[in-house]
Amino acid sequence: MPSAPSQHRLIVMLACAAGFGLLSTWWLHQAPEANGPTALDGLLSQNKAPKPATISQGALMAISLADPSGHAHTLAEWQGRPIVINFWATWCLPCVEEIPTLAKFAIQKQFSDVAVIGIAMDSPKDVQSFLKSHTLPYSILQESGGVAENLANRLGNPAGSLPFSAIINRRGVVVETRLGPWKEGELEAHVLPLLAGD
């Protein structure tokens, strides 16, 4: 039978382990609520199908967001072209890891008619800082006043998990949405039919 000091040490160790377990459980469940959707949310959402889009072509094309320089743009500027909208953030590791795949797609001559638009769910300061060290060959727009958050919701991503993408055909119809990052070659396969004709 363990001595009294040994029993005391055992009790303290068990209490610490239990406390750590409770703290870990609390962090996993509370941190995303306190800080918004996390990179972990994006990873966990990869195997979940997004909900159907609930936005009309007219409402979608009327969405107005500013670029990092502060100039406002509506999605109607790209109407008549297939559009890939990608919701991302600088703090989202899967988003940042996905950027080279999007960049490689955007510079392919075969897909030059496709508009790739990254919507940053981030502060303007963080996005501007990120773009100083990362040159992206596609358009970047900025979340402002919940407009992009509402757009993501109406495109089928009410949880706001990142990364999240929507593919829109030439007529302004949402034809596909995706939770989680694109792997190399996947986006090409999904967009190619839109270039052949809608």
Contacts in CASP RR format, 6 or more apart in sequence:
PFRMAT RR
TARGET T0000
AUTHOR 0000-0000-0000
METHOD contacts of the structure
MODEL  1
MPSAPSQHRLIVMLACAAGFGLLSTWWLHQAPEANGPTALDGLLSQNKAP
KPATISQGALMAISLADPSGHAHTLAEWQGRPIVINFWATWCLPCVEEIP
TLAKFAIQKQFSDVAVIGIAMDSPKDVQSFLKSHTLPYSILQESGGVAEN
LANRLGNPAGSLPFSAIINRRGVVVETRLGPWKEGELEAHVLPLLAGD
2 10 0 8 1.000
31 38 0 8 1.000
32 38 0 8 1.000
32 40 0 8 1.000
32 41 0 8 1.000
37 121 0 8 1.000
37 159 0 8 1.000
37 160 0 8 1.000
37 161 0 8 1.000
37 162 0 8 1.000
38 92 0 8 1.000
39 91 0 8 1.000
39 92 0 8 1.000
39 93 0 8 1.000
39 94 0 8 1.000
39 95 0 8 1.000
39 162 0 8 1.000
41 159 0 8 1.000
41 160 0 8 1.000
41 161 0 8 1.000
41 162 0 8 1.000
42 92 0 8 1.000
42 94 0 8 1.000
42 161 0 8 1.000
42 162 0 8 1.000
42 163 0 8 1.000
42 179 0 8 1.000
42 180 0 8 1.000
43 94 0 8 1.000
43 180 0 8 1.000
44 161 0 8 1.000
45 159 0 8 1.000
45 161 0 8 1.000
45 164 0 8 1.000
45 179 0 8 1.000
45 180 0 8 1.000
46 179 0 8 1.000
46 180 0 8 1.000
46 181 0 8 1.000
48 179 0 8 1.000
49 179 0 8 1.000
50 155 0 8 1.000
50 156 0 8 1.000
50 157 0 8 1.000
50 164 0 8 1.000
50 177 0 8 1.000
50 178 0 8 1.000
50 179 0 8 1.000
51 156 0 8 1.000
51 157 0 8 1.000
51 158 0 8 1.000
52 156 0 8 1.000
53 154 0 8 1.000
53 155 0 8 1.000
53 156 0 8 1.000
53 166 0 8 1.000
53 174 0 8 1.000
53 177 0 8 1.000
54 154 0 8 1.000
54 156 0 8 1.000
55 151 0 8 1.000
55 154 0 8 1.000
55 155 0 8 1.000
55 174 0 8 1.000
57 171 0 8 1.000
57 172 0 8 1.000
57 173 0 8 1.000
58 172 0 8 1.000
59 154 0 8 1.000
60 75 0 8 1.000
60 151 0 8 1.000
60 168 0 8 1.000
60 172 0 8 1.000
60 174 0 8 1.000
61 74 0 8 1.000
61 75 0 8 1.000
61 76 0 8 1.000
61 79 0 8 1.000
61 172 0 8 1.000
62 74 0 8 1.000
62 75 0 8 1.000
62 76 0 8 1.000
63 74 0 8 1.000
63 75 0 8 1.000
63 147 0 8 1.000
63 151 0 8 1.000
64 72 0 8 1.000
64 73 0 8 1.000
64 74 0 8 1.000
64 147 0 8 1.000
65 72 0 8 1.000
65 73 0 8 1.000
65 119 0 8 1.000
65 141 0 8 1.000
65 142 0 8 1.000
65 143 0 8 1.000
65 144 0 8 1.000
65 147 0 8 1.000
65 148 0 8 1.000
66 72 0 8 1.000
66 73 0 8 1.000
66 141 0 8 1.000
66 142 0 8 1.000
66 144 0 8 1.000
67 73 0 8 1.000
67 139 0 8 1.000
67 140 0 8 1.000
67 141 0 8 1.000
67 142 0 8 1.000
68 120 0 8 1.000
68 124 0 8 1.000
68 127 0 8 1.000
68 128 0 8 1.000
68 131 0 8 1.000
68 140 0 8 1.000
68 142 0 8 1.000
70 124 0 8 1.000
70 142 0 8 1.000
73 139 0 8 1.000
73 141 0 8 1.000
75 83 0 8 1.000
75 85 0 8 1.000
75 117 0 8 1.000
78 115 0 8 1.000
78 117 0 8 1.000
79 172 0 8 1.000
80 170 0 8 1.000
80 171 0 8 1.000
80 172 0 8 1.000
81 113 0 8 1.000
81 114 0 8 1.000
81 115 0 8 1.000
81 170 0 8 1.000
82 113 0 8 1.000
82 114 0 8 1.000
82 115 0 8 1.000
82 167 0 8 1.000
82 168 0 8 1.000
82 169 0 8 1.000
82 170 0 8 1.000
82 191 0 8 1.000
82 194 0 8 1.000
82 195 0 8 1.000
83 114 0 8 1.000
83 115 0 8 1.000
83 116 0 8 1.000
83 117 0 8 1.000
83 167 0 8 1.000
83 168 0 8 1.000
83 172 0 8 1.000
84 102 0 8 1.000
84 105 0 8 1.000
84 114 0 8 1.000
84 115 0 8 1.000
84 116 0 8 1.000
84 117 0 8 1.000
84 165 0 8 1.000
84 166 0 8 1.000
84 167 0 8 1.000
84 168 0 8 1.000
84 187 0 8 1.000
84 191 0 8 1.000
85 117 0 8 1.000
85 118 0 8 1.000
85 119 0 8 1.000
85 155 0 8 1.000
85 165 0 8 1.000
85 166 0 8 1.000
85 168 0 8 1.000
86 98 0 8 1.000
86 102 0 8 1.000
86 116 0 8 1.000
86 117 0 8 1.000
86 118 0 8 1.000
86 119 0 8 1.000
86 163 0 8 1.000
86 164 0 8 1.000
86 165 0 8 1.000
87 118 0 8 1.000
87 119 0 8 1.000
87 121 0 8 1.000
87 148 0 8 1.000
87 152 0 8 1.000
87 157 0 8 1.000
87 160 0 8 1.000
87 162 0 8 1.000
87 163 0 8 1.000
87 164 0 8 1.000
87 165 0 8 1.000
88 95 0 8 1.000
88 96 0 8 1.000
88 98 0 8 1.000
88 99 0 8 1.000
88 118 0 8 1.000
88 119 0 8 1.000
88 120 0 8 1.000
88 121 0 8 1.000
88 162 0 8 1.000
88 163 0 8 1.000
89 95 0 8 1.000
89 120 0 8 1.000
89 121 0 8 1.000
89 122 0 8 1.000
89 162 0 8 1.000
90 96 0 8 1.000
90 120 0 8 1.000
90 122 0 8 1.000
90 126 0 8 1.000
90 127 0 8 1.000
90 129 0 8 1.000
90 130 0 8 1.000
91 122 0 8 1.000
91 126 0 8 1.000
92 162 0 8 1.000
92 163 0 8 1.000
94 162 0 8 1.000
94 163 0 8 1.000
94 180 0 8 1.000
94 181 0 8 1.000
95 162 0 8 1.000
95 163 0 8 1.000
95 181 0 8 1.000
97 181 0 8 1.000
98 163 0 8 1.000
98 180 0 8 1.000
98 181 0 8 1.000
98 182 0 8 1.000
99 134 0 8 1.000
99 136 0 8 1.000
101 181 0 8 1.000
101 182 0 8 1.000
101 183 0 8 1.000
101 184 0 8 1.000
101 185 0 8 1.000
101 187 0 8 1.000
102 116 0 8 1.000
102 118 0 8 1.000
102 136 0 8 1.000
102 138 0 8 1.000
102 182 0 8 1.000
102 187 0 8 1.000
103 136 0 8 1.000
103 137 0 8 1.000
103 138 0 8 1.000
104 184 0 8 1.000
105 111 0 8 1.000
105 114 0 8 1.000
105 116 0 8 1.000
105 182 0 8 1.000
105 185 0 8 1.000
105 187 0 8 1.000
105 188 0 8 1.000
105 191 0 8 1.000
106 114 0 8 1.000
106 116 0 8 1.000
106 137 0 8 1.000
106 138 0 8 1.000
107 137 0 8 1.000
108 188 0 8 1.000
110 188 0 8 1.000
110 195 0 8 1.000
111 188 0 8 1.000
111 191 0 8 1.000
111 195 0 8 1.000
113 195 0 8 1.000
114 191 0 8 1.000
114 194 0 8 1.000
114 195 0 8 1.000
115 138 0 8 1.000
115 139 0 8 1.000
116 138 0 8 1.000
116 139 0 8 1.000
117 138 0 8 1.000
117 139 0 8 1.000
117 140 0 8 1.000
117 141 0 8 1.000
118 138 0 8 1.000
118 139 0 8 1.000
118 140 0 8 1.000
118 141 0 8 1.000
119 140 0 8 1.000
119 141 0 8 1.000
119 142 0 8 1.000
119 143 0 8 1.000
119 148 0 8 1.000
119 151 0 8 1.000
119 152 0 8 1.000
120 127 0 8 1.000
120 140 0 8 1.000
120 141 0 8 1.000
120 142 0 8 1.000
120 143 0 8 1.000
121 143 0 8 1.000
121 148 0 8 1.000
121 149 0 8 1.000
121 152 0 8 1.000
121 160 0 8 1.000
121 162 0 8 1.000
122 130 0 8 1.000
122 142 0 8 1.000
122 143 0 8 1.000
124 142 0 8 1.000
127 140 0 8 1.000
127 142 0 8 1.000
131 140 0 8 1.000
141 148 0 8 1.000
142 148 0 8 1.000
143 149 0 8 1.000
149 160 0 8 1.000
152 160 0 8 1.000
152 164 0 8 1.000
153 160 0 8 1.000
155 164 0 8 1.000
155 166 0 8 1.000
155 174 0 8 1.000
155 177 0 8 1.000
156 177 0 8 1.000
157 164 0 8 1.000
157 177 0 8 1.000
157 179 0 8 1.000
161 179 0 8 1.000
161 180 0 8 1.000
162 180 0 8 1.000
163 179 0 8 1.000
163 180 0 8 1.000
163 181 0 8 1.000
164 177 0 8 1.000
164 178 0 8 1.000
164 179 0 8 1.000
164 180 0 8 1.000
165 177 0 8 1.000
165 178 0 8 1.000
165 180 0 8 1.000
165 182 0 8 1.000
166 174 0 8 1.000
166 176 0 8 1.000
166 177 0 8 1.000
166 178 0 8 1.000
167 174 0 8 1.000
167 175 0 8 1.000
167 176 0 8 1.000
167 177 0 8 1.000
167 178 0 8 1.000
167 190 0 8 1.000
167 191 0 8 1.000
167 194 0 8 1.000
168 174 0 8 1.000
168 175 0 8 1.000
169 175 0 8 1.000
169 194 0 8 1.000
169 198 0 8 1.000
170 194 0 8 1.000
170 197 0 8 1.000
170 198 0 8 1.000
171 198 0 8 1.000
173 198 0 8 1.000
175 194 0 8 1.000
176 190 0 8 1.000
END
